């Protein structure tokens, strides 16, 4: 810029500012080694301070962890979970300012069955993961994804004593063993159980990749809750980054799961009453996490997933992930914009939280209580018409589920064997229809279950919830003549 004065035209000098040179750190002026966010150059030490401060601030703002709380860290060996464990380890250092004060432990869920890995390959992966977890010095445990199908329908919360969790422990199978008994027996982890074939059949019965990814995610979530209860942990931290959550917001909207976004993307996920999920890595993009791991030599292990080597149009999740990543390349504020917009979404609140009905698969609040003029009822009407057309042509597409539960009366006895709440325990077989199953599922999970060929392969706790609601509905119809009207 120029100005005219008595001596003629002269050039105005720019006001010197710290960090104008992109090669200089914006904090201390030293040589920068990385550019965080959009235009924020940092040197190595300043980037570490910036990264750790944002990580601890995420815990501090929520105020959900108290001194001495036990937190189970979901460790997959990937970039995000490895960075999370590294930051927790730094935060627990005695010399750290404002150190973290909770008691961490690690859990790894082997998902080799999903990608069709052999038993030998899964065992090798577990060996490598156990070596990485052992180096942290935290208690560690190992489980397999197929164990989620063995979770009982009525899970009794029995917390183990704090002394049961010791370093170097591996938790496997459905055996109730102490940490001392499991220590040093990693080679005995059972990768072939009764639930293994059931899980294979379930995944094989799913037609689309989108439904298969949703089903695996729900099974992983349920298994983490089950293991946290068994091990005595009330909080579970997962390594979901801001990039993953941003693409998850768009994919959830596309799949009809908009009602679950407020809790599925928040720092505190309290869908389960006794186990809370935390997302401390949500403030970082995948690029920032990768840079942190490279600068500070954080080991990570790549493992194939369902979307590995799949095209960008293979599923809704891969398509939205590609869309967000492409936009982020040219517009660096894409992830933060989508993420902050999703934070502002809120779900309908209830005066009585305990009376809220939740989905039997994803545990989100049921969003199916809508009027007859809604899109949900229009979709159901279209499905009914298509089923009638198929049945007229001889193609019976109506699905049903056969369960070993039952009716409140049997041929040998007319006395109910339950507790008066529809919890019948007879062994008489009955059939649960797909329409009855939809009554216990949110709209997004209804779409997922629609892609399952054989509903008998669904987890037992989902089918049991459906049967329980049918029993209660039948009981209500039987005693309706003896009930007082709400108006009176």
Secondary structure, 3 states (H helix, E strand, C coil): CEEEECCEEEECCCCCCCCCCCCECCCCCCECCEEECCCEEECHHHHHHHHHHHHHHHHHHHCCCCCCCEEEEECCCCHHHHHHHHHHHHHCCCCCCCCCCCEEEEEEEECCCCCCCCHHHHHHHHHHHHHHHHHHCCEEEEEEHHHHHHCCCCCCCCCCCHHHCCCCCCCCCCCCCCHHHHCCCHHHCCCCCHHHHHHHHHHHCECCHHHHHHHHHHHHHHHHHHHHHHHCCCEEECCCCHHHHHHHHHHHHHCCCHHHHHHHCCCEECCCCCCEEECCCCCCCHHHHHHHHHHCCCCCCCCCCCCCCCCCCCCHHHHHHHHHHHHHHHCCCHHHHHHHHHHCCCCCCCCCHHHCCECCCCCCECCCCCCCCCHHHHHHHHHHHHHHHHHHCCCCCCCEEEECCCCCCCCCCCCCCCCCCCCCCCCCCEEEEHHHHHCCCCHHHHHHHHCECCHHHCCHHHHHHHHHHHHHHHHHHHHHHHCCCCCC
